[in-house]
């Protein structure tokens, strides 16, 4: 469908974009505080443990944690206490192709993805984790290497906001996957924000998707989270009479749908549900976790639910 109502208009100046990024950082920092931040830390644990102190043994302590040196010196049982080392790295791959500019609720898919990225970056900064971002469409055209701190977090968010303001070009998920693979120096959390409108992942004809192998290999060595972004009009047609639609990545492909017909709306609804189910299955089959985002809802709720469920699974394990 044709693009409309982007949340970050393309006519904004560099100064406007910088102010928008700053406002989004402040908003996201506020939204990511409290329970959201706590669930983030539980969901994305650090990559290791570091020694904190020795203390006297108490009933129920793990015998494997006994500090034999302290025990020998004191003549009493002591155990080692460790704390989690926060050395987690989050790398975002943000799709800013033309289809990401679509939005019928006042917010584009690109802007929704940028908001989700800002929330995650704010929570990661609060936890002391490293963040980086890669923006792509037919190629990678923006890259911020992983780093820590509030100033770096603002740089990541500013890059995302600037790129989300100018969505155009074709979707090439292979570019984002290759960039994620190249960006990591060790195991990391890799987050792919896109509408996944790429025939290389979901070819029109049933069969093995060409990108599944690359995604599977990435998920085998990293924690991969796919965040598909959808607009309500992509799930169900409004009843507005004849509707002219066009693919923003293929402008010549224009069709007219008669939305006043129940049969047309039902066929569209069924096809949209089938596409979503197929995409969800393909992503999970490749080893990625999936968090669905919508332009008509704040990503705060979807991310908060994901953190709670992921933290509960880790606690149960």
Secondary structure, DSSP 4 states (H G I P E B T S, - for coil): ------SS-TT--HHHHHHHHHHHHHHHHHHTSTHHHHHHHHHS--SEEEEEEEEE--TT--GGGB-HHHHHHHSS-EEEEEEEE---EEEEEEE-SGGGG--SSSS-HHHHHHHHHHHHHHHHHHHT-EEEEEEESSSEEEEEEEE-SHHHHHHHHHHHHHHHTT--S---HHHHHHHHHHH-SSS-EEEEEE----TTTS-SSSS--TTHHHHHHHHHHSEEEEEEEE-HHHHS----SEEEEEETTEEEEEEEEETT-HHHHHHHHHHHHHHHHHHHHHHHHTT-EE--EETTS-HHHHHHHHHHHHHHHHHH-
